[in-house]
Amino acid sequence: MDKITRFDDKCIIVKISIGVYNRNCPYEATRRCWRANLNRARMADYVLGIIDRKVICVIKIRSCDYVKDQFCNKEKFHCKNDFGTDIELCKIRKRIVFEGDEKKYDKKYLNKYLPVEYLPTINPVRYTY
């Protein structure tokens, strides 16, 4: 079992529910509607989506911001249907959405296991910095 021994980058770790992962692609499940500190999130280099300690998605962050009105009806439907997330509620609660490039061949983090001390506990978002 390959483990991550240290983080050379500023990473945000997000815990994805297995139900959401099975219904949609890991990229979408990793980037959407997280309750996190925006200023702190803007300092991050990567978002790591995890299931059961294993990193299943790595996104190199280009930008992040609060959920806005720019979601089209199709996007709203997919959020509600695939993620059980109401975009309107995400806007009110100031949830964060990440934009970036999925690193499908990342060797540093992808398909590796997190050390126990970096696992998100109560909040599904954890920072490595």
Secondary structure, DSSP 8 states (H G I E B T S, - for coil): --B----SS-EEEEE--HHHHHHS-HHHHHHS-B---HHHHTT-SEEEEEETTEEEEEEEEEEEEE--TT--HHHHHHHHHHH---HHHHHHTT-EEEEEEE-TT-SSSTT-B--GGGS--SSSEEE--
